Amino acid sequence: MPVVLGQGLKITGSEEADDRFVYPSVGAVLKTGGAVNGIMKSRIAPSRRYIGLQVYIIEEDRDYRFVGGITDRHFIPVNEKLSESEKQLLERLTAKLKHEGYLPSEP
């Protein structure tokens, strides 16, 4: 299955190759955007979000991820603890993605 790359892939000089998932703040991801190195960034539109999407937040020097959904309330720090119901949901989603071939099955 081919990998489809969306807009945002840049290969020029010494800049990072893919800056789609680096944002200045959580607010820049969820709401109105912000600027990084003078370049305006817009929020990640719901149509570009997916469960598991990981984003580096410059202001906090940490990663966030969409867990259990793609709404703003599902955007949590990677190291934040999940509730039992969130863990169960994540396990069910992972199993489904493995069954459908989107994730590798364990040997």
Residue pairs with C-beta under 8 A, 6 or more apart in sequence:
6 20
6 48
7 20
8 18
8 19
8 20
9 17
9 18
9 20
10 16
10 17
10 18
10 19
11 17
16 22
19 36
21 53
21 54
21 55
21 56
22 36
22 55
22 56
22 58
23 29
23 34
23 36
23 41
23 44
23 55
23 56
23 57
23 58
24 34
24 35
24 36
24 41
24 57
24 58
24 59
25 34
25 57
25 58
25 59
25 60
26 57
26 59
26 60
26 64
26 75
27 34
28 34
28 41
28 43
29 43
29 44
29 55
29 57
29 64
29 75
30 43
30 44
30 72
30 75
31 43
32 43
33 40
33 41
33 42
33 43
34 40
34 41
35 41
36 58
44 53
44 55
46 70
46 71
49 66
49 70
50 66
50 70
51 66
51 67
51 68
51 69
51 70
51 74
51 93
52 65
52 66
52 67
53 65
53 66
53 70
54 63
54 64
54 65
54 78
55 63
55 64
55 65
55 75
56 62
56 63
57 63
57 64
60 77
62 77
62 78
62 79
63 77
63 78
64 75
64 76
64 77
64 78
65 75
65 76
65 78
66 74
66 75
67 74
67 76
67 82
67 86
67 90
68 74
68 86
68 89
68 90
68 93
76 82
82 90
94 103
97 103
98 104
98 105
